[in-house]
Amino acid sequence: MKRPARARDADLACGGLPTGELNSIADVPGVRVGHRTLVHGEIRTGVTAIIPHSGNLYREKPIAAVHVLNGFGKSAGLVQVEELGTIETPILLTNTLSVGTCCTALVRHAIEHNTDIGRETATVNPVVFECNDGYLNDIQALAVTEDDARAAMTDASSEFEVGSVGAGCGMSTFGFKGGIGTSSRRLDLDGHSYQLGVLVLSNFGRSGDLRLPDGEVIAPPRARAEREATEKGSIIIIAATDIPLSDRQLKRVIRRPGVGLARLGSFWGHGSGDIALGFTTANVLSHDEKSALVEIRILNEDRIDLLFEAMADATQEAVLDALVAAGSMTGRDGRHRPALTDTLFALSSDT
């Protein structure tokens, strides 16, 4: 049997809403994703970049919001996003000890394209999220460089890999190999089709707790020995849409990933850093705006339940997407994470 490449190839679809053409965050027009993957010796890590639009993000800032489900994390830039409701750099994902390096790379990138930063105009707010890949990766090696971050941004495309790539290279999920996953939903409003896309960096969940969409609980080999371990992983959820929303409405939407995570068997443990960021490409604020008043369109909130449903379903499926695509991996000190698909194949063979 051919190994599935995506969650839907393994019959792990979630919810009843239709997906976008790519079933990815890049179904939102203009959104691109790139990776830099580092695998050598005991290094299993990398960087993933999400580019909201092809213009100058510092000059044309997408409206955005952030929501912290559980705050055991070391991400950067969240305070300003919470306060101002915009983002002004690409979004980088990496390992916990490489946040500073990626921040510097984003600052340099912004200054290259905006020489007035910190002189004639304001400074810049780099946005970087992290998960701890130290189980499989020699995280103390500080292997990620500014050049790696830049390479991830340069690599960004509407077609990108999922699984053990970029920041997802060394991640684990429910005792299996985790990583990068994505999914999208198509939403029809006033006769027009819009997209809501999700990308996850999945590194969370206690071994033995994973629940599939049909309700079956799946455990990796040796799950019983690991079952008493505390839940101390993390997940980063990035949501994009081309539906016009305010930052307050985005905040409401990006609270709903918790529904999808709970369906999967997660309870957001004490040591887990579970954070969501959402942005809309339909409402962009100009850094150089001269008018005292600006107009934006927003969603009629009588229709917002549709986005809540899409957010929950797409998050759930994006995690399964990461699990299916990741395969197995052996890393630091011979530590191993099995592939979800191997367990699924074994169960299907038994029946």
C-alpha positions in Angstrom: 0.0 0.0 0.0 1.3 3.5 -0.9 2.1 5.6 2.1 -0.4 8.5 2.3 1.1 12.0 1.9 -1.7 14.1 3.5 -4.4 13.5 6.2 -7.1 13.0 3.5 -5.0 10.4 1.8 -5.4 8.4 5.0 -9.1 9.0 5.2 -8.7 11.5 8.1 -10.8 14.3 6.9 -12.5 16.5 9.6 -15.9 18.2 9.4 -18.2 18.7 6.5 -17.2 22.1 5.0 -15.4 22.0 1.6 -11.6 22.6 1.5 -9.8 25.0 -0.8 -8.1 23.8 -3.9 -4.8 23.1 -2.2 -6.3 22.3 1.2 -3.7 24.6 2.7 -3.1 28.0 4.2 -1.9 29.0 0.8 -5.5 28.8 -0.6 -5.7 32.3 0.8 -4.5 34.4 -2.2 -1.1 35.9 -1.7 -0.1 33.7 1.3 3.2 31.7 0.8 5.1 29.3 3.0 8.8 28.3 2.9 11.1 26.0 4.9 14.7 25.6 5.8 15.3 22.0 7.2 18.5 21.1 9.1 19.4 17.4 9.4 23.0 16.4 10.1 24.7 14.6 13.0 22.3 15.1 16.0 20.6 18.2 14.5 16.9 17.8 13.7 15.5 21.3 13.4 14.8 24.2 11.1 12.7 27.3 10.2 9.4 27.8 8.6 8.3 31.2 7.2 4.7 32.3 6.5 4.5 35.4 4.2 1.0 37.0 4.4 1.3 39.0 1.1 3.8 39.8 -1.6 4.1 43.5 -0.8 6.1 45.4 1.8 4.6 44.1 5.1 6.1 46.9 7.1 4.4 49.5 4.9 1.1 47.5 4.4 0.2 45.8 7.7 -2.4 43.1 7.7 -4.9 43.2 10.6 -4.1 40.4 13.0 -4.8 39.0 16.5 -3.2 36.6 18.9 -4.7 34.2 21.4 -2.8 32.3 24.1 -4.5 29.0 25.1 -1.6 28.1 27.5 1.4 30.4 27.8 4.3 28.1 28.6 6.2 29.6 25.6 9.0 31.9 24.5 7.5 33.5 21.4 8.4 37.1 20.4 6.2 40.0 19.1 2.9 39.0 20.7 2.5 42.0 23.0 2.5 44.5 20.1 0.1 42.3 18.0 -2.2 42.2 21.0 -2.1 46.0 21.4 -2.1 47.3 17.8 -3.9 44.5 16.0 -1.5 44.2 13.1 1.6 42.4 11.9 4.5 44.0 10.0 6.9 41.2 9.3 6.8 37.6 7.9 6.0 35.1 10.6 8.8 32.7 11.5 8.5 29.3 13.3 11.5 27.6 14.8 12.8 25.9 17.9 12.7 27.4 21.4 16.4 28.5 21.6 16.4 30.0 18.1 13.8 32.7 18.6 16.4 35.5 19.1 18.3 34.5 15.9 15.0 34.6 13.9 14.1 37.9 15.4 17.4 39.4 14.3 16.9 38.0 10.8 13.4 39.6 10.5 14.8 42.9 11.7 17.5 42.9 9.1 15.0 41.9 6.4 12.7 44.8 7.4 15.6 47.3 7.5 16.8 46.2 4.0 13.4 47.1 2.6 12.7 50.1 4.8 15.8 52.1 5.5 13.9 54.6 7.7 13.2 52.1 10.4 14.4 53.3 13.8 15.5 56.6 12.4 12.8 58.6 10.6 10.0 56.2 11.6 9.2 53.6 14.3 11.1 50.4 15.0 9.8 47.0 13.8 8.1 44.2 15.6 9.4 40.8 14.5 7.0 37.9 15.1 8.5 34.5 15.9 6.9 31.4 17.4 8.6 28.4 18.8 8.2 24.8 20.0 10.8 22.7 21.9 12.3 20.1 19.6 14.9 19.0 22.2 13.7 15.4 22.3 15.0 14.6 18.8 17.2 17.6 18.2 20.4 18.8 19.9 18.8 22.1 20.8 21.9 23.3 22.7 23.9 23.3 19.5 22.0 26.5 18.4 22.2 25.3 14.9 19.7 27.7 13.3 21.4 30.8 11.7 20.1 34.1 10.3 20.9 32.7 6.8 18.6 29.7 7.6 15.8 32.1 8.5 16.4 34.1 5.3 16.4 30.9 3.2 13.0 29.9 4.6 11.6 33.3 3.5 13.3 33.1 0.1 11.9 29.6 -0.4 8.3 30.7 0.3 5.7 29.5 -2.3 2.0 28.7 -2.5 3.1 25.0 -2.9 5.1 23.7 0.1 5.9 20.5 1.9 4.4 19.3 5.2 5.5 16.9 7.8 9.1 16.8 9.1 10.2 19.9 7.3 11.4 23.4 8.4 10.5 24.1 12.0 8.6 20.8 12.1 11.7 18.7 11.5 12.3 17.6 15.2 8.8 17.9 16.6 6.6 15.2 18.3 2.9 14.8 18.6 1.0 12.4 20.9 4.1 10.2 21.1 4.4 10.0 17.3 6.5 12.1 14.9 4.9 15.5 14.4 5.7 18.6 12.4 4.1 21.0 10.0 0.5 20.4 8.8 -2.0 22.5 7.0 -5.7 22.6 6.0 -8.2 25.1 4.6 -12.0 25.6 4.3 -13.9 27.4 1.5 -16.6 29.7 2.8 -19.3 31.2 0.6 -20.6 34.7 1.7 -22.8 37.0 -0.3 -22.3 35.0 -3.5 -18.5 35.0 -3.2 -16.0 32.3 -2.2 -13.5 33.0 0.6 -10.8 31.0 2.2 -9.8 30.3 5.8 -6.5 28.4 6.0 -4.5 27.0 9.0 -0.9 26.0 9.4 0.3 24.3 12.6 3.6 23.5 14.1 2.6 20.4 16.0 4.6 19.4 19.0 2.0 18.5 21.7 -0.1 15.8 23.2 0.5 13.0 25.7 1.4 9.6 24.3 -1.7 7.4 24.1 -4.2 10.3 24.1 -4.6 10.8 20.3 -8.2 10.4 19.1 -9.0 10.1 15.4 -12.1 11.7 13.7 -14.0 8.4 14.1 -13.4 8.4 17.8 -10.7 5.6 17.8 -7.9 6.2 20.3 -4.5 5.5 18.8 -1.3 4.9 20.8 2.3 4.4 19.5 4.4 1.4 20.5 5.6 1.7 24.1 2.8 4.2 24.8 2.0 2.4 28.1 5.5 3.1 29.4 5.2 6.8 28.5 1.5 7.1 29.5 2.2 8.7 32.9 4.4 11.4 31.4 3.1 15.0 31.8 1.8 16.9 28.8 4.5 19.4 28.1 4.7 19.9 24.4 3.4 22.9 22.4 1.4 23.8 19.3 1.5 27.0 17.2 -1.5 27.7 15.1 -1.3 30.3 12.3 -4.6 31.2 10.6 -5.1 33.2 7.4 -8.2 34.4 5.7 -9.3 36.8 2.9 -12.6 37.5 4.7 -12.7 41.1 5.9 -12.5 41.0 9.7 -11.5 43.4 12.6 -8.8 42.4 15.0 -11.6 41.7 17.6 -13.4 39.4 15.2 -10.1 37.6 14.4 -9.5 37.2 18.1 -12.9 35.4 18.4 -12.1 33.1 15.5 -8.6 32.1 16.7 -10.0 31.1 20.1 -11.7 28.1 18.3 -8.6 26.0 17.5 -9.1 24.7 21.1 -12.2 22.8 19.9 -10.1 21.0 17.3 -7.3 20.2 19.7 -9.7 18.9 22.3 -11.3 16.6 19.7 -7.8 15.2 19.1 -7.4 14.4 22.8 -5.4 17.4 24.1 -6.1 19.2 27.4 -3.4 21.9 27.1 -1.2 20.7 30.0 0.7 22.9 32.4 4.0 22.7 30.4 2.4 23.3 27.0 2.8 26.4 24.9 -0.4 26.6 22.8 -0.7 29.9 20.9 -2.7 31.0 17.9 -2.2 34.0 15.5 -4.6 35.0 12.8 -4.5 37.6 10.1 -6.7 38.8 7.2 -5.4 39.9 3.9 -8.6 41.8 3.2 -7.9 44.5 5.7 -4.5 46.1 5.5 -3.4 49.3 7.2 -0.9 51.6 5.6 2.2 52.6 7.7 2.2 55.9 5.9 -1.5 56.7 6.1 -2.2 60.5 6.2 -5.9 60.5 6.7 -7.3 60.9 10.3 -10.0 58.4 9.6 -9.8 55.2 7.6 -12.5 52.8 6.5 -12.4 49.0 6.7 -15.0 46.3 6.0 -15.9 43.7 8.6 -18.0 40.6 8.7 -21.6 40.6 9.8 -21.2 38.7 13.1 -24.5 36.8 12.4 -22.3 34.8 10.0 -19.3 34.3 12.2 -20.3 30.8 13.3 -19.2 29.6 9.9 -15.7 30.8 10.6 -15.7 29.2 14.1 -16.6 25.8 12.5 -14.0 26.2 9.8 -11.3 27.1 12.4 -12.0 24.1 14.6 -12.2 21.6 11.7 -9.1 23.0 9.8 -7.0 22.9 13.0 -7.9 19.4 13.8 -7.2 18.3 10.3 -3.9 20.2 10.1 -2.5 18.3 13.1 -3.5 15.0 11.5 -1.9 16.3 8.3 1.4 16.8 10.1 1.2 13.3 11.7 0.5 11.6 8.4 3.2 13.4 6.5 5.9 13.2 9.1 7.0 9.6 8.8 9.3 8.3 11.6 12.5 9.8 12.8 15.6 8.8 15.0 17.4 11.8 16.4 19.6 12.8 19.4 21.0 10.0 21.5 19.2 7.4 19.3 15.8 8.7 20.5 13.0 7.6 18.1 9.5 8.8 17.2 7.4 6.4 15.2 5.1 7.3 12.3 1.4 7.4 12.9 0.9 5.7 9.5 2.9 2.7 10.6 0.5 2.2 13.5 -2.5 2.7 11.3 -1.1 0.1 8.8 -0.5 -2.4 11.6 -4.0 -2.0 12.9 -5.6 -2.4 9.5 -3.5 -5.5 8.9 -4.7 -7.0 12.2 -8.3 -6.6 11.1 
